[in-house]
Amino acid sequence: MTAGEELALHICTFLAWTGSVALGTWFICKNYLSSKKSGGSASDDYFAGGRALKWYVCAGSLMLTNLSTEQLVGLNGSVFADGCLAGIWWEAGAAIAMVVTATVFLPKYFALGLTTTSGFLGERFDLTLRTMVSVIFLFFYAVVLCPLVLYTGALAIREIFDLTVPLWTVSSAIGALGAAYALFGGLKAVAVSDCLNGLGLIVAGLWVPVAACQALPGGIFSLFEDSATYLRPLVSVSPTFQESSVPGVLEAREWKAPSVPWHTTLTGLALTNLYYWSTNQVIVQRVLAAESLSNGQKGVLFAAMMKVVGFTFLCAPGIIAIVLVQKQAVINGEVFTVAKSDEVYPRLVKAVMPTWSLGFFSAVLLGSVLSSFNSALNSAATIFALEVYKIYIDKTASDQKVVKAGTVFGVTLTLASFVIAPQLVHVGGIFTFLQRMNSIVSLPIVTVFFVGILASLPDAFAAKVGFAVAVIVGIAGQFIPDLHFLHLFFSCFVLAALSMALVTYVPALRLFLRKSPRPEPYRCEGTGVVDMTPWKPMYFISACVLGLLTLLIVSLQLASFWLFLVFAGTWAVVLSVLLAVKPTVAAQGATTAAAAAAATAREEDGEAPSSPLSPAKRRSFGTAGAGSSSRSRSRSGGLESKSDADLAEEAMRQTSLSDLAAAHNAAAQNAAATV
């Protein structure tokens, strides 16, 4: 086959897959997930998917949003550079945080009917803190996440096809296509395209390590027998790759600390994973669009099961590449070498994959890039429209106008990403850079979220103190030499949490600061806008996920192939159980009783009986009610009743309840019909 024929084949397979995904997304959204069918408002449909996503759509979107080229390229490169499987904690270790998300965070989020995670802080603390966190999210998406996704995607595609065009051309083309999904299709188009691309990515992702293992002299057995050192996930030192040395030579490795030494898994890494999977708008927004709490929990736990085995294509190719370089394996007549760690995955793909499959693989790879990019864009547009534009710029804007404002902001963010992405070529290890930036940005956010979820007494004043302390010590800590950034992250978190405890539980200090001696405990008053019945086997499946993770780590640490087979078999059994148990649906009588109880509570608070939402619920959606306007502000640490400024703050967030009531009623009717 000539070079021209190969190029034509690549283009055909690339366009066939990409076009099929686009067509399938349009068909599903139009015929099965339209806003008319869900009964939601325009903004609810655009930003929250009409709250009509099934568990498998949520799970697929979760996995594809997380699984992109910064993972495929960056994490495999990090594992290759580390010379061990320490990086598996970013992948399989994330299952711990996902279990916490399903069991602890989701019930609170769903009870408040949130569209943004920062909305929880507005309900739990106050509007100012909510806005501060929203601004941080927007900054991170604009400066780090979106450009990074475009850069790694362009790097992989250009390497696979030996393209000579400038990097900015490829990244801009990818960004334009991703923006079309996110800005003109909304969350449902993003979620559906994620699921369809996920099918191809699973096939292609597993294909690479399987094909690479066939290039090893002893197949997969050689990984467990001859290269046991490289499989260990718990190490303090490992044979790290030195990019300045001669590529392909064993002496290019030096025994040093890997990017994730074992002791960091007990401190900052766990908190970073918790931030990403429990509070990050890009991730959690997919689950907030579920049609019920049960669907959301099942989707998260299914994704957690996939994360436990995700190392097979996010970490294993990096280890296989180490062995190929070490043994100076000859593939397609050439000795396999790697000059730069971030190039290991695209080089491995090009070496072991059949030529005819590269077009399909590039289309799938592009799908993963689009998934992360358009997810970040949609989340950024959501935060700007609902947390900034609706509250501070145009308080009376219609749903259509809010959606338009989010779209315009998304276009601006896309153009900024085009400029920043090519500059990331000067960054060293791309995945380590991402995690370091994650830890810096997430420190104040995870502090106030963590304390706000676990403790009911800290008020808005304490949260702002903790937020400020986290920012100050986080910046100051960057100048401490020889301190691992994950240890720094954990230390700063402890200091910030302690500062919140001091201004909460020390009456003398609160009086000195002119606050009430003891804040009033927070009560979650939300009733939810979807079915709030938890998934029955949630705790059993959660325990299984943690047990499987433990079994996996032990089998890799001991380099036991047979123990690894036991893990694989057990994983398949647990997955079958998870798939067999349907999402739990509340009985019609229970739903009616709950609605009646909520109506009674609203009447006692002096609200209109027809309002479908509690006072806390309305505040989380930016809606103020007559009954809530006279409540004490002692929860926020003040001694006085609400001031005119407080009343104005609530009034400026007023929004019509008609669309939200329609969404609530439609969800109730769907639940009753299911029963």
MIVEXTI-435994 format. One line per 4 residues: number of its first residue (from 1); for each residue y, z, x of C-alpha. Coordinates in pm, whole numbers, plus 32768, in hexadecimal, padded with zeros to 4 digits. Example, Ala and Ser with C-alpha at 12.3 -4.5 7.8 and 13.67 -1.06 7.14 Angstrom:
# MIVEXTI-435994
1 = 7E3E:830C:84CE ~ 7F96:82CA:8557
//
This chain:
# MIVEXTI-435994
1 = 8000:8000:8000 ~ 814E:7F99:808F ~ 827B:8081:80A9 ~ 8328:7FC9:7F8C
5 = 81F8:7FED:7EAA ~ 81DE:815F:7EFB ~ 834C:8192:7EA5 ~ 8321:80D7:7D5B
9 = 81F1:81B1:7D06 ~ 82B1:82EF:7D57 ~ 83D3:8284:7C7C ~ 82EF:822B:7B58
13 = 822C:8373:7B5D ~ 8370:8436:7B8E ~ 841E:8393:7A66 ~ 82E6:83A7:798B
17 = 82CA:8520:79AD ~ 8440:8568:799B ~ 846B:8488:786A ~ 833F:8524:77BB
21 = 83CF:8681:77E7 ~ 8523:8616:7762 ~ 8489:8568:7636 ~ 83A0:868A:75EC
25 = 84BE:8783:7602 ~ 8592:86BA:750E ~ 8472:8695:7418 ~ 840F:8805:7417
29 = 8574:8886:73FB ~ 85C9:8794:72E3 ~ 848F:87C0:7210 ~ 841A:8923:7251
33 = 853C:89F2:72DC ~ 8671:896C:722D ~ 8786:8A5C:71C9 ~ 875A:89F5:705E
37 = 85F5:8A73:7063 ~ 864E:8BBD:7109 ~ 8780:8BF9:7030 ~ 8851:8C6D:7156
41 = 89BB:8C2B:71AB ~ 8A2D:8B24:72A4 ~ 8A6F:8C21:73B9 ~ 892F:8CE4:7373
45 = 886D:8B9D:737E ~ 8912:8B27:74C1 ~ 8918:8C6E:7585 ~ 87E7:8D22:74F5
49 = 8707:8C03:748F ~ 8730:8C61:7321 ~ 8652:8D90:7370 ~ 8529:8CB7:7317
53 = 8464:8C96:745C ~ 82F0:8CE0:7458 ~ 8251:8DB6:7568 ~ 81C6:8C8C:7625
57 = 831A:8BE0:762F ~ 83B8:8D20:76B4 ~ 82A4:8D44:77B9 ~ 82BA:8BDB:7827
61 = 8433:8BE8:7844 ~ 8420:8D30:7905 ~ 832D:8CA1:7A03 ~ 83E5:8B59:7A33
65 = 853B:8BFE:7A49 ~ 84B7:8CD5:7B63 ~ 83D9:8BCB:7C00 ~ 84B6:8ACE:7CAA
69 = 84ED:8A38:7E00 ~ 8593:8B74:7E83 ~ 843B:8C0F:7E43 ~ 835A:8AE9:7EA2
73 = 8427:8A8E:7FD4 ~ 84CB:8BDA:8024 ~ 83AD:8CD0:7FED ~ 82A8:8BF4:8097
77 = 839A:8BCF:81B8 ~ 83CA:8D48:81C4 ~ 8252:8D84:81C9 ~ 8228:8C80:82DD
81 = 833B:8D27:83A9 ~ 82AE:8E86:836F ~ 814D:8E29:83DB ~ 80BE:8F04:82C4
85 = 80BC:8F2A:814A ~ 81D3:902E:813D ~ 8295:8F3C:8060 ~ 818E:8F62:7F4F
89 = 824F:9093:7ED5 ~ 8364:8FAE:7E59 ~ 8261:8EF4:7D88 ~ 8134:8FC7:7D23
93 = 81F7:910B:7D53 ~ 82EE:9098:7C49 ~ 81DE:90DF:7B46 ~ 8237:9251:7B60
97 = 839F:9210:7AFA ~ 832C:912A:79E0 ~ 824F:923C:7951 ~ 837E:9323:7951
101 = 844B:9213:78A6 ~ 834B:91EA:778E ~ 8313:935D:7750 ~ 8469:93FA:778F
105 = 8587:92FE:778D ~ 8525:9205:767D ~ 850D:9303:755F ~ 8670:9375:75AA
109 = 86F7:9214:75CD ~ 8653:919C:748A ~ 86C4:92CF:73C8 ~ 882B:926E:7417
113 = 87F5:90FB:73CE ~ 8893:9096:7518 ~ 88DE:8F37:7590 ~ 894C:8FA5:76EE
117 = 88C3:90C2:77C1 ~ 8A24:9132:7814 ~ 8A4E:916A:769E ~ 896C:9299:76C9
121 = 8A6F:9336:77AD ~ 8B7B:92F5:76A8 ~ 8AA9:93B3:75A9 ~ 8A30:94C3:7697
125 = 8B7B:94F9:774B ~ 8CB3:942B:76FD ~ 8D51:92D2:76FF ~ 8DF0:92F5:7857
129 = 8CA5:9332:7909 ~ 8C06:921A:7841 ~ 8D12:9129:78B7 ~ 8CF6:919A:7A22
133 = 8B81:9150:7A26 ~ 8BB6:9001:7979 ~ 8CAD:8F98:7A86 ~ 8BB4:8FF4:7B98
137 = 8AA5:8F27:7AEC ~ 8B8E:8DFC:7AD6 ~ 8BF1:8E18:7C43 ~ 8A86:8E26:7CB6
141 = 8A1F:8CFA:7BE3 ~ 8B48:8C2B:7C58 ~ 8B46:8C7A:7DCC ~ 89D8:8CC1:7E19
145 = 88CC:8C6B:7D19 ~ 8933:8B14:7C94 ~ 8990:8A81:7DE9 ~ 8856:8B14:7E88
149 = 8772:8A75:7D84 ~ 8815:8921:7DB6 ~ 8801:893D:7F31 ~ 868F:8999:7F41
153 = 8635:888F:7E3F ~ 86F1:8781:7EF9 ~ 8657:87F1:8043 ~ 84F3:87DA:7FBB
157 = 851D:8687:7F12 ~ 85CF:85EE:803C ~ 84BF:866B:812A ~ 839D:85EE:8054
161 = 842B:848E:802E ~ 84CC:8475:8188 ~ 861A:842B:80E3 ~ 873F:83E2:81C9
165 = 884E:8418:80C3 ~ 8938:8543:80F0 ~ 88BF:868F:8067 ~ 89EA:86AF:7F80
169 = 898C:856C:7ECF ~ 8830:85E8:7E75 ~ 88A9:8744:7E0F ~ 89BE:86B2:7D35
173 = 88CB:85CB:7C82 ~ 87E1:86F0:7C3B ~ 8901:87C5:7BC2 ~ 8981:86BA:7AD2
177 = 882A:8697:7A30 ~ 87FE:8810:7A13 ~ 8955:883A:7977 ~ 88F9:873F:7868
181 = 87DA:881E:77F4 ~ 8897:8966:7809 ~ 89ED:8906:7784 ~ 8991:8814:7671
185 = 8840:889C:7603 ~ 8876:8A13:7611 ~ 8772:8B1D:7655 ~ 8662:8A80:757E
189 = 866B:8938:763F ~ 8660:89FD:7784 ~ 8537:8AD0:7712 ~ 846C:89AD:7688
193 = 84A3:88D0:77B9 ~ 843E:89FA:7890 ~ 82F1:8A15:77DC ~ 82A5:88A1:77F8
197 = 8300:8897:7967 ~ 8231:89D2:7997 ~ 80F2:891A:793C ~ 812E:881B:7A4C
201 = 81A0:8920:7B47 ~ 8063:89EF:7B1D ~ 7F8D:88BC:7B62 ~ 805F:8844:7C88
205 = 8098:89A3:7D10 ~ 7F23:89F0:7D23 ~ 7ED7:8895:7DA6 ~ 7F9A:88CE:7EEA
209 = 7EDC:8A03:7F6D ~ 7D8B:8970:7EFD ~ 7DD0:882C:7FB7 ~ 7E55:88EC:80E3
213 = 7D1F:89C8:80F3 ~ 7C4B:888D:810D ~ 7D04:883B:824E ~ 7C96:8987:82E9
217 = 7B5B:897B:83C0 ~ 7AA5:8A83:82EF ~ 7B5C:8A56:81A6 ~ 7BD5:8B8B:80ED
221 = 7AD5:8C63:81A2 ~ 7B92:8C34:82E6 ~ 7CBD:8CE8:8250 ~ 7BEF:8E21:8215
225 = 7B1B:8E0B:8352 ~ 7BEE:8D7B:846A ~ 7D4E:8DC9:83EF ~ 7D2E:8F24:8355
229 = 7E6E:8F9B:83FF ~ 7F3E:8E9F:8341 ~ 7EBE:8F16:81EB ~ 7F36:907D:8201
233 = 804C:90D7:8108 ~ 8089:9234:8196 ~ 8100:9223:8300 ~ 8215:92B0:83D8
237 = 8202:919F:84E4 ~ 8176:903E:84DC ~ 8174:8EFC:85AD ~ 82C4:8E75:8539
241 = 832A:8D0B:8570 ~ 8448:8CC0:865D ~ 84F8:8B7E:85FD ~ 859C:8B5B:8750
245 = 8447:8B39:87F6 ~ 837A:89FD:8817 ~ 82E6:89A6:86C0 ~ 816E:899D:8694
249 = 8124:8A82:87BC ~ 807E:8BD5:8782 ~ 8169:8C79:887C ~ 8284:8C29:878A
253 = 822B:8D6F:86D9 ~ 8298:8ECB:8740 ~ 8225:901C:86B7 ~ 834E:90A8:85F8
257 = 839B:9141:84A5 ~ 8369:904E:8382 ~ 846F:9012:8275 ~ 83C7:9115:8192
261 = 8328:9232:825B ~ 8238:9306:818C ~ 8325:9430:8174 ~ 8432:9363:80C3
265 = 8344:9328:7F9C ~ 836F:9497:7F40 ~ 84EB:948D:7F41 ~ 85DA:936A:7F1B
269 = 84DF:9259:7EC8 ~ 846D:9306:7D89 ~ 85D7:9331:7D18 ~ 862F:91C8:7D6B
273 = 8509:914B:7C9C ~ 8571:9233:7B82 ~ 86D0:91A2:7B85 ~ 8650:903D:7B81
277 = 854E:9062:7A6A ~ 85F3:916D:7992 ~ 876C:9136:79A1 ~ 87AD:8FD7:7A29
281 = 883E:8F01:7911 ~ 8795:8DC2:798F ~ 863D:8E5F:7962 ~ 8664:8F4F:783F
285 = 871D:8E54:7762 ~ 85D4:8D96:7732 ~ 852E:8EC9:769C ~ 865B:8F2B:75C9
289 = 8629:8DE0:7512 ~ 84CA:8E45:749D ~ 848E:8E4D:7327 ~ 8413:8FB7:733A
293 = 83EE:90D9:742D ~ 8276:90A3:742F ~ 829E:8F36:7495 ~ 838E:8F99:75A8
297 = 82A6:90A6:7634 ~ 8175:8FC5:762F ~ 8239:8EAE:76D8 ~ 82AF:8F95:77EF
301 = 8151:9023:782B ~ 80B7:8EC7:782F ~ 81BA:8E63:7934 ~ 8162:8FA1:79F7
305 = 7FF4:8F34:79FB ~ 8061:8DE6:7A88 ~ 8138:8E90:7B90 ~ 800A:8F50:7C10
309 = 7F5F:8E06:7C6C ~ 809F:8D43:7CB2 ~ 807B:8D84:7E26 ~ 7F72:8C72:7E30
313 = 8082:8B69:7E35 ~ 81B5:8C35:7E97 ~ 8124:8CE8:7FC8 ~ 7FCD:8C56:801E
317 = 8054:8B02:8093 ~ 8126:8BB8:8198 ~ 7FF1:8C6C:821D ~ 7F23:8B2C:821E
321 = 8038:8A7E:82E1 ~ 8029:8B92:83E8 ~ 7EB6:8B52:841B ~ 7EE7:89D9:8426
325 = 7FF2:89FC:8532 ~ 7F22:8AF9:85F2 ~ 7DF0:8A15:85F7 ~ 7EC7:88E0:8638
329 = 7E25:8835:850F ~ 7E3D:86BB:84FF ~ 7E98:8638:83A4 ~ 7EBE:84C4:8360
333 = 7EAB:8482:84D4 ~ 7FC6:8573:852F ~ 7FC4:86D9:85B0 ~ 8056:87BE:84A7
337 = 818C:886F:852E ~ 82AF:8930:8499 ~ 8405:8945:853F ~ 84BA:8A16:8439
341 = 8420:8B15:834C ~ 84D5:8A96:8215 ~ 843D:893D:824D ~ 82D3:89B4:8249
345 = 828F:8978:80D5 ~ 8315:8813:80B5 ~ 826B:87BA:81FE ~ 8120:8845:8182
349 = 8142:8787:803A ~ 8185:8643:80EE ~ 805E:867E:81DA ~ 7F49:86DF:80E6
353 = 7FA5:863F:7F99 ~ 7F2E:84DC:7F47 ~ 8041:83DA:7F6B ~ 8022:8369:7E01
357 = 8064:84CE:7D85 ~ 81B0:8506:7E36 ~ 827D:846D:7D1B ~ 81D9:8551:7C19
361 = 81F9:867E:7D00 ~ 8369:8638:7D3D ~ 83A4:861F:7BC5 ~ 82FA:8770:7B92
365 = 83BE:8802:7CB4 ~ 84FC:877A:7C1A ~ 8496:8820:7AD3 ~ 8481:8971:7B7E
369 = 85D7:893A:7C1C ~ 866D:88D9:7ACD ~ 85CA:8A07:7A2C ~ 8678:8AFF:7B0E
373 = 87BF:8A40:7B1F ~ 87E9:8A01:79AC ~ 8775:8B64:795D ~ 8883:8BF0:7A40
377 = 8984:8B05:79A6 ~ 8926:8B65:7843 ~ 8932:8CD7:7898 ~ 8A84:8CB3:7942
381 = 8B0B:8BF2:7817 ~ 8A84:8D01:772F ~ 8B29:8E1B:77F0 ~ 8C76:8D67:780E
385 = 8C80:8CFF:769F ~ 8C13:8E4B:7605 ~ 8C8B:8F49:7706 ~ 8DD1:8EAB:777C
389 = 8E4F:8D93:7699 ~ 8DFD:8E33:7549 ~ 8E81:8F8A:75AE ~ 8FB0:8F41:7689
393 = 901F:8DD9:7653 ~ 8FEB:8D7B:74E4 ~ 8F7F:8EA1:740D ~ 8F72:8DD3:72CC
397 = 8EBB:8CA3:7358 ~ 8DB4:8C02:727A ~ 8C4B:8BDD:72EA ~ 8C83:8A6F:733A
401 = 8DB3:8AC0:740D ~ 8CF7:8BD0:74CB ~ 8BDC:8ADC:7518 ~ 8CD8:89DA:7591
405 = 8D7D:8AD9:7676 ~ 8C2A:8B2E:770C ~ 8BE1:89BD:7742 ~ 8D2D:8980:77F5
409 = 8CEF:8AAC:78D5 ~ 8B93:8A2A:7924 ~ 8C21:88DA:798F ~ 8D17:898A:7A76
413 = 8BFE:8A5B:7B0B ~ 8B2E:8921:7B42 ~ 8C47:8879:7C05 ~ 8C73:89B1:7CDB
417 = 8AFE:89B0:7D29 ~ 8B18:8846:7D9F ~ 8C15:88B5:7EA5 ~ 8B67:89F5:7F19
421 = 89FB:897C:7F27 ~ 8A15:889E:805F ~ 8AB8:89BB:8121 ~ 8979:8A8E:810A
425 = 88DC:89B7:8219 ~ 897A:8AA9:8310 ~ 88BA:8BD3:8280 ~ 8783:8C48:833D
429 = 865B:8CB4:8264 ~ 86C0:8C48:8106 ~ 85E2:8D3D:8048 ~ 864B:8E69:8118
433 = 87B7:8E01:80E4 ~ 877D:8DF6:7F6B ~ 86DE:8F4F:7F61 ~ 87ED:8FE5:803D
437 = 88FB:8F5B:7F58 ~ 8834:8FD5:7E2E ~ 882E:9137:7EB5 ~ 89A6:913B:7EF8
441 = 8A03:90B7:7DA1 ~ 8901:917A:7CDB ~ 8943:92D4:7D6E ~ 8A55:9349:7C7C
445 = 89AB:9298:7B58 ~ 8852:932E:7B82 ~ 88EC:9488:7BB5 ~ 89A1:9495:7A67
449 = 8882:93E6:79B0 ~ 877A:94CF:7A3F ~ 883A:960D:79F4 ~ 88AB:958C:78A0
453 = 8744:9543:7837 ~ 86A2:9683:78BA ~ 87B0:9784:786A ~ 8872:97B4:7729
457 = 8985:989E:77A9 ~ 8A48:97D0:78AF ~ 8B79:9736:7809 ~ 8C5D:9610:7854
461 = 8D2A:96D7:794E ~ 8BF2:9737:7A13 ~ 8B7B:95CE:7A0D ~ 8CC5:9550:7A9B
465 = 8CB5:9656:7BAF ~ 8B52:95EC:7C05 ~ 8BB7:947E:7BFA ~ 8CDC:94B8:7CE8
469 = 8C0D:958A:7DD9 ~ 8AFC:9480:7DDF ~ 8BF9:9370:7E35 ~ 8CA1:943D:7F47
473 = 8B67:94BB:7FF6 ~ 8ABF:9369:7FCC ~ 8BD8:92B8:8085 ~ 8BF3:93C9:818D
477 = 8A7C:93C0:81C7 ~ 8A8C:9254:8235 ~ 8B25:92CD:837B ~ 8A04:93B7:83D0
481 = 892E:930A:84DA ~ 87B1:9309:84DE ~ 878F:9387:8379 ~ 86B4:92AE:829B
485 = 8779:922B:8173 ~ 8676:92B1:807C ~ 868E:9410:810D ~ 8808:93F0:80FC
489 = 87EB:9383:7F92 ~ 8718:94B1:7F36 ~ 87F6:95A7:7FF3 ~ 8930:9524:7F4A
493 = 8882:9534:7DF8 ~ 882A:96A3:7E2D ~ 8991:96F7:7E90 ~ 8A20:9640:7D63
497 = 8929:96E6:7C74 ~ 8979:983C:7D08 ~ 8AED:97FF:7CD4 ~ 8AA6:97B0:7B66
501 = 89DD:98F1:7B48 ~ 8AF6:99C1:7BE2 ~ 8C03:9946:7AF4 ~ 8B13:9971:79CF
505 = 8A69:9AC1:7A04 ~ 8B76:9B8D:7ABD ~ 8C66:9C0F:79AF ~ 8D67:9C90:7AAB
509 = 8D84:9B38:7B4A ~ 8DA8:9A92:79F7 ~ 8EBA:9B83:798E ~ 8F6C:9B47:7AD8
513 = 8F62:99D2:7A8C ~ 8FE7:9A19:792C ~ 8EA6:99C5:7878 ~ 8DE0:9A8D:777B
517 = 8CF8:9B90:781D ~ 8BC5:9AE4:7790 ~ 8BA7:997F:7710 ~ 8B09:9944:75C0
521 = 89A5:98B7:75E7 ~ 8982:9747:759B ~ 88B4:96E1:746C ~ 8836:957F:7441
525 = 889B:952B:72DA ~ 882E:93C0:72D3 ~ 8735:9343:71D0 ~ 86F4:91EB:7269
529 = 8713:9092:71CE ~ 85A5:9034:71FF ~ 8456:90DF:71C3 ~ 8454:9216:72A2
533 = 82DD:925A:7291 ~ 8256:928A:73F5 ~ 812B:91C4:746F ~ 7FFB:92A4:7439
537 = 7F3A:9269:757E ~ 8077:9279:764F ~ 801D:93B5:7710 ~ 7EB4:934B:7747
541 = 7F1B:91F7:77D1 ~ 802A:929D:78A4 ~ 7F27:9382:7943 ~ 7E46:9257:7986
545 = 7F63:919C:7A31 ~ 7FA4:92C1:7B1A ~ 7E30:92EA:7B60 ~ 7E0B:9179:7BB2
549 = 7F34:9189:7C9F ~ 7E95:92AE:7D55 ~ 7D47:91F8:7D71 ~ 7DF5:90C1:7DFA
553 = 7EB5:9181:7F05 ~ 7D7B:9239:7F78 ~ 7CAD:90F7:7F8E ~ 7DB8:904B:8060
557 = 7DFA:9178:813F ~ 7C84:9190:818C ~ 7C60:9012:8198 ~ 7B30:9034:80B4
561 = 7AD4:8EE9:8015 ~ 79D7:8F87:7F27 ~ 7ACC:908F:7EB1 ~ 7BC3:8F77:7E76
565 = 7AC0:8ECA:7D9A ~ 7A9C:900D:7CD1 ~ 7C14:900E:7CA2 ~ 7C11:8EA4:7C2B
569 = 7AFB:8EE5:7B2F ~ 7BA2:901F:7AA7 ~ 7CEC:8F68:7A88 ~ 7C48:8E56:79B7
573 = 7BAF:8F59:78CA ~ 7CF9:9012:7897 ~ 7DB1:8ECA:785E ~ 7CB4:8E6A:7752
577 = 7CF0:8FB5:76A0 ~ 7E69:8F84:76B1 ~ 7E50:8E27:761D ~ 7D64:8E98:7509
581 = 7E46:8FAB:747E ~ 7F5B:8F1E:73A5 ~ 80BD:8FAB:739C ~ 80D5:90D4:72B1
585 = 8190:909B:7169 ~ 8218:91B2:708D ~ 8188:91D0:6F30 ~ 826F:915A:6E1B
589 = 8283:92B6:6D86 ~ 82E0:934E:6ED4 ~ 83EE:924A:6F08 ~ 8480:9290:6DB1
593 = 8477:9409:6DEC ~ 8521:93E5:6F3B ~ 8631:930C:6EA3 ~ 8669:940C:6D8E
597 = 8681:9527:6E8C ~ 877A:9462:6F59 ~ 884A:9419:6E21 ~ 884C:958C:6DC8
601 = 88BF:95E6:6F25 ~ 89D6:94E5:6F11 ~ 8A4D:9570:6DC5 ~ 8A57:96CE:6E59
605 = 8B35:9645:6F6F ~ 8C23:95B6:6E6C ~ 8BC3:9449:6E98 ~ 8B8C:9335:6DA0
609 = 8A24:9340:6D1F ~ 89FE:91CB:6D53 ~ 8A38:91DE:6ECB ~ 88F4:9192:6F81
613 = 895D:923E:70C2 ~ 89A0:93A2:712E ~ 8AEE:940A:71CB ~ 8A52:93FD:7325
617 = 89C1:92AC:72CF ~ 8B0F:9221:726A ~ 8BAD:92A0:73A9 ~ 8AA1:91F4:7479
621 = 8AF9:90AD:73CC ~ 8C6C:90F1:73F1 ~ 8C9C:9152:7281 ~ 8D5F:9280:720C
625 = 8D30:9326:70BC ~ 8E01:940C:6FE7 ~ 8D09:9525:7001 ~ 8CFC:951B:717B
629 = 8E74:951D:71AF ~ 8E96:9693:7170 ~ 8D7E:9706:7256 ~ 8DC0:97EE:7379
633 = 8DDB:975F:74D5 ~ 8D40:9891:7578 ~ 8C14:97BD:75E0 ~ 8CFC:970D:76D5
637 = 8D75:9852:7763 ~ 8EC3:9878:76AA ~ 8F36:99B4:75F2 ~ 8FFF:98FC:74EF
641 = 8FA6:9822:73C4 ~ 8FC5:96AB:73DA ~ 911C:9637:7441 ~ 91D0:9501:73C9
645 = 9161:9455:7508 ~ 8FF6:94A9:74BA ~ 901A:9422:735A ~ 90BA:92E5:73E2
649 = 8F9C:92BD:74D7 ~ 8EA2:92BE:73B8 ~ 8F78:91E8:72D6 ~ 8F9C:90D8:73DC
653 = 8E24:90AE:73DA ~ 8E0C:9070:7264 ~ 8D23:8F57:71FE ~ 8C9D:8EE0:70B2
657 = 8B51:8F84:7051 ~ 8AE3:8E6C:6F6D ~ 8A2E:8DA3:7078 ~ 8989:8ED7:7109
661 = 8917:8F44:6FB1 ~ 8881:8DEB:6F77 ~ 87C0:8E04:70BD ~ 8748:8F60:705F
665 = 86D7:8EF5:6F04 ~ 8628:8DC1:6F8C ~ 856A:8E95:7088 ~ 8500:8F87:6F76
669 = 848A:8E68:6E99 ~ 83C4:8DD2:6FB9 ~ 831D:8F20:6FFE ~ 82C0:8F4B:6E90
673 = 8239:8DE9:6E7D ~ 8164:8E27:6FB2 ~ 80CE:8F5E:6F15
//
